[in-house]
């Protein structure tokens, strides 16, 4: 089945190579506060950067030190000497200081080596306000001007709307797939669902939408998963390693929902365009939508989302994984710990590195947690 | 006067607040100084001014405005409120590792151990109910770092008082300054609402003039350090961190004036902080509040004086048109973007590189050190860019040494000294 490509979660450079072979640009994107619609409208392929399977980030560690998160180091490593080395540049937002430092180091190395690649960090406000929306919209306008120069392609409202429509289609299809996971016996595991969302970074949006449709058309033919003991929701730092969830699920858990930027949160709700202010609609959407705790005024909204999702997906417990040195998610418990207790939702907190290195310990802890939260039918 | 350990014990038992502890400790230090080093009293008097005002703000009929990160303190002062810079808690407690340990452990019930010790101490102390003072208002900014971005909104929730937050853009350009100026207008409205007073521009001018004077004095002190031998000790660089707390008050100017006069006197006498200065150390990061004595030790043991650090306490952004409201607010915006130390390293790394480059151009250091606070992960992630530049442009290697500015359990002073000794003896003195 062609849609099997959705489950190939390793980083593929094929789409970027094909795109560039047509004389067009492909840019790496870090963090989900960079609207990918803008890139398509400028005829540029956005490649959301990740660090999946990065087992050696020595060169990046030399730049960013061992006190940086291994996800960010992995991205820089892949940019310096990995699947991203041939991209035409990087656009990042200050999602967190680690993402910013990927930008800083990449820009520094770029300048030293005179590669001429396009490296840009956009300013994304950390709170929503009447001041923040126009500021961010102007920032996006500046980015558009630069993308236009880079691609030689004019960005119009029509092109932006067209791109937004494609992303909305993907967002709606992903929402349908997540809805399948509400079932008592879902037809897709947590690990496979993460593979499926990650694969969006491997191909153009049109292709992705077509494969999602094919998957959904065939979903009813898939074998329901019945052999699990507890339904979990995974929350926390950017997780781009399906093997991590595979290990969790091998211990009797089934991951049915998440609050991950590479999962549900990265896709989110559809973007509604106001024809009178297309770019303003995009700016407002990207600031308003709930993605990760980098937005300082959305902590409580995130708590509400998690608690509500637990109810809707009949979650037995939460797996809160925090990447070492990820401060954005690392202390979020200060907001939700008591609320989860009040809501009667058990939580297991685990530290993680990009490379799955403590599988044995994680397995034992998940197994114990599953035993604690599983319910008799 | 009770022994510090007895005071610590009282705080640990919850029988004394941090504010009372700080005030009592400062009074004790002043008393000892009066007897042994009356000429150095000025270094402590500013601490007394700060902490007594925190403690007595309500008694003096002033609202207490807690703040985190880089905020326009001139406006807080102009509304007759007293600003409480929350970082003074970890600064003050950093020489009492038993206390910081207690509050850090408290915070780590919720937050990751890798979070910055400053924020953990502030959060843990609040969760322990140990401050001894209560805010009327809370203001914070989205700088300096991810740790504070987590801690400040959490404190906002816990404090449950009217609050205001600034959104500080990553890039430090005119557009960002204008964005901040707009937010400062909102902040003025917030202060007017919660104090019941309209902004008195003359009062604001008074504090802006003070800020200008203080920055000018700070620049003059920094300039003195260019001389050989360096007339001012490295310890005073570490203490610069405190100036963010009261940068617009005349008392800060008094401290800097005394510092300047001391430095000028030393210069006239041809004396340096080291009797026989051999090494001039550039500090690429310098957060050793819990171990400031190390500066004295380096001067004694190795004739090595820290001539400048990369926090940017070299005064540059000044108010020019005091009657032009928009212009003043834009200057405030620029100050928020470039506030020494607070934002010194959390914006684009290019600014950090520039600061370090200026140190090497102006202060002629022959030793380069990065005494990096482990909580400053973003600064660590810039370190190679900075040290490469120092190596390539100035031919000097850089010592990287990790420490925790607040949590003494991470590395003791003796360990830090041992590592510095090894560096001096195996690299610098070879």
Interface residues (C-beta under 8 A of the other chain):
Chain A: X62 X63 X64 X65 X67 X68 X69 X72 X94 X96 X97 X98 X100 X101 X104 X105 X108 X121 X123 X125 X126 X127 X129 X131 X132 X135 X138 X293 X294 X296 X297 X299 X300 X322 X324 X325 X326 X327 X328 X330 X331 X332 X333 X334 X335 X337 X351
Chain B: X110 X111 X112 X114 X115 X116 X123 X142 X145 X146 X147 X149 X150 X151 X152 X153 X154 X157 X165 X167 X169 X170 X171 X175 X176 X179 X182 X183 X186 X346 X348 X349 X350 X372 X374 X377 X378 X380 X381 X382 X383 X384 X385 X402
